[in-house]
Amino acid sequence: MASVEPNFERFSNPVDMVEHIATSHDWAFERSAEDELSLSVNGTWTDYHISLNWRDDLEALHLACAIDLKVPESRLNEIYRLMASINEQLWIGHFDIWNQEGLLLFRHGLMLNGAEPTATQCEALLQAALENCERYFQAFQFVIWAGKSASDALSVVMFETEGRA
């Protein structure tokens, strides 16, 4: 019986695929290196700045979507409470904060483990980030600018209407 050696040679870089997706959506982007791509995407509430990095050693595509909100020191504890409540509800990805800059972001990774990336996988990675940022942006804003508690802010954005007016 012949032994089958796994072939980990990658025929395409997932960052190339995301660049193609960005072009098809007419998103502004910059390719800073072979394994890095930065996107700017207009959202309903704000612009999102997405950074994608391919880690060949991990065979993973990492996405960090920065939300254009700075967290003042005085609201940091309440933002942590809000992030913990939101992250408990998320199946994929998570919200995080870069403490030095006070920058909110959504992070997620796509592990490929020897598989070739598909446009559907890369599109889903971007879509998950943008949908979660859009969904929870106002909750973050309520905590930062309106001084609301995490639970109050989250209850406002989780309110969903049914039916038609």
N, C-alpha and C positions, 0 to 999 in steps of 0.2 A: 504494500500500500504506500503510495507516494505521500510524502509529508507536504503540507501546504503551509508556506511561510506567509504571515500577514504582510500585506503591502501597505505601508503608511505613506507612500508618495502621494502628495496632493497635487492634483492637476490644476486647481484654481484656488486662489486665495479668497476667502470669504469677504475680505475688504473690497476686492474687485466687484463682487456681486452686489454689495451694498452701494458702491459707487454707481453701478448701473441703475439700481433702484432709485437712488437720489436723482439721477439724471431724468428718469422717466416721470418722477414727481415734480420736477423743476425746482428742487431744493438747492440752495446754495451749499457748496461743499469745498473743502480744501484737503488735498492729500499731502500730509506733511512727511510721510515716509511710506514705504511699501506696505507696512503692516498697520498704518494709522490713517484714520479718516475723521474729519470734523464736519458736521452738518449743522445748518441753521434751518429750523422749521418754524413757520408761523403757526401758532395755535390760536384758539379762540380767546384765551385770557392773556397770553404772553407769547414771546418767542422762546423756543427751546433750542439749546445748544447741545448737540449729541456728539460724543466722542466714541469712536469704535477702535478697538485695538485687537489685533490677532496675536495670540500667544502660541507659537508653533510648538513649544515644549509641552504645553498643556492641551494643545489642540482645541482651543477655546476662543471664541469671539466675545470680547467683553464690551458691554455698552454702558456708558454713563451719560444720562440725560440731565443736564443742569437746568434748574428752574430759576428764572430770573427774579429771585427773591433773596435778599440778604437777611439773615436772622440776627437781630440785635441781642446782645448778651442778656438783657433783661427778659427776653422771651424764650431763651434757649431751653429751659427745663420743660416748659409747656409744649414746645415743638417736639422734644424727645417723647413726651407722653403721646402726642398726636401721631408721630411716626410709629411708635409701638402699637397703637390701636389700629392704624392702617395696615402695617405689616402683618398683623395677625390675620387679616382678611385676604391678603394676597396669596395666590397659589404660586405665582412665578414672580421673580424680581423682588426688590425691596427699596424703600426710601432710605436715604442715608444723609449725613451732613458732613461736610469738610469743615472741621472746627476752625482752622486758621482763617479761612475766608468767610465762614458763616454761610456757606453755599449749600442749598438743598439740591439733592439729585436723586434720580431713580437709577438703580443699577441692576443689571441682569447679565447673564452669560449664556452662551450657546456652546455646549460641549459637543464636539463632532466625533471624537474617538475613532479616527481613521475613515469616517464616512465623508463623502463629498457634500458640500453645502448645497442647498437648493434655494432658489429664489423665494419659495414659499416660507422656508425657515427664517431667512433673513428678513423678509417682509413682516413676518409674525413677531420677530424680535423688536423691530422698530415700532410696530403697531402697539404692542403691549406697553412699551415705554410711553408713547404719546397718549394712549388712552388713559393710563393711570395718572400721568401728569395732569392731563385735562380734567379728569374726574376729581382729583384731590387738590388742585391748585387753590381753589377758593377756601378750602379748610385751612391751608397753610396761611393764606392771606388773612383770614379772620383771626387767627391766633396772633400773627405778627402785627398787623396794623389796627385791628379792632379790639385787641386785648381779650378776646374770647378764650374760654377754657377749651382744652382739646376735645372734651366730650360734646360741648355745645357746637363747636365748629364742625365736628364730624357728623353730628345729627342733622345739621343744616344741609350739608352736601349729599347726604345719603337719602334725603327726602326725594321720592320719586312720585310723579303724578301719574294717574291712570285715567284713561278715558279722554274725551275731547270736550273742548269748551264750545 
